[in-house]
Amino acid sequence: MCGRYTLLAEEVQILNEYQLEQDRIESYQSSYNIAPGQQVLAIIHDGRKKRAGYLRWGLIPSWAEDEKIGYKMINARSETAHQKPSFKRLMSRKRCLIIADSFYEWKKANGEKQPKRIRTSNRQLFSFAGLWDKWESQDKEVYTCTILTKDADNFMRDIHDRMPIILPKDKEDLWIKPEKQSPTEAHQFLASLSTEKLTAYDVGTHVNSAKNNDAVCIEPLL
């Protein structure tokens, strides 16, 4: 799964890395400890160009009666997303990039959970494959997202049995291209992706609380 991550890059670095035409990212803030329920930076393609903006992490399907369902839908299993009512329609044309530069996972050992910070080996910024939707009620509308996951690769298996899908750099634009795909085609695209080389190190339990958002979260344990 993926339940916490970081985004520490400067705004201009993100604009340049993803070749965005906009001058700025409204309300951009870096974060050492991004958690479910928070606003997260995502990139979509609106049919004319790529746009970066914020979505709430925790998908609320457009047909949901209660927005609280979002707290149960921070992740979507890529193996079955093309079949599930909550995600099937979104796999066709509501795909997004969720921008990050590391994520946290907790390794179980001796009855305890050791938090680890995990990064890609060859690049600073990367993107998770995500899905988004718009939910409306009588008095508001909410734009939300979920992160797609898969079985852990050989590196991650020692830490956790699931991991977020990190898109290869040359596949990011293909994932959010505006042309409609069938859910099965989107599923096959994800299944065909190569695995990113990762590194990890232990961090302290300071990161366990989503209220903590400072450099202590990423400090290596000695």
ABEGO torsion letter per residue (X at the ends): XBABBBBABBAAAAAAAAGBABABBBGBBBBABBBBGBBBBBBBBAGABBBBBBBBBGBBBAABABAAAAAAAABBBAAAAAABAAAAAAAAABBBBBBBABBBBBBBBGGBBBBBBBBBAABABBBBBBBBBBBBBAABBBBBBBBBBBBBBAAAAAABABBBBBBBAAAAAAAABABBBBAAAAAAAAAABBBBBBBBBBBBAAAABAABBBAAAABBBX
